[in-house]
Amino acid sequence: MVTDVILQVAIFVILALTFLFYQNIPQKLLAKLRLFRRRSQLQAKRHFVVAARLLSAADARRAEAEADRAIALDPTDAASHILKALALEKQGFRTSALASLDTALSPLAVKTLTDAERKDALLKRAALADGIRG
């Protein structure tokens, strides 16, 4: 009796999984999850671009706020952390800028930088650290 129930449940599970895969339901769910991730990355890039424009227009406080929004959406993007560091430096907050550069050069975020960008970030960090000490 127990083996019959287990067998029926197993057959039902196999039929349900077959139906789901036949209708491509798992693939559709994964595609929606990927789209959600891409959407947040696109919003993060939009905030990054706005922050870069504000920084070039000498509005460092608003640029820092936009960089924070970009970081909130994609914390592993090192470019947003570097932009925040530049905005903080323009406001005179060198220690906070150094901390933001350290975050950009952390193992999770540094993967998004090219070698040249990594070198520039390290040089900027060294200049900030030297400015704080000196």
Buried (B, 14 or more C-beta within 10 A) or exposed (E): EEEEEEEEEEEEEEEEEEEEEEEEEEEEEEEEEEEEEEEEBEBBBBBBEBBBEBBEEEBBEBBBBBBBBBBEBBBBBBBBBBBBBBBBBBBEBBEBBBBBBBBBBEEEBBEBBEEEBBEEBBEBBEEBBEEEEE
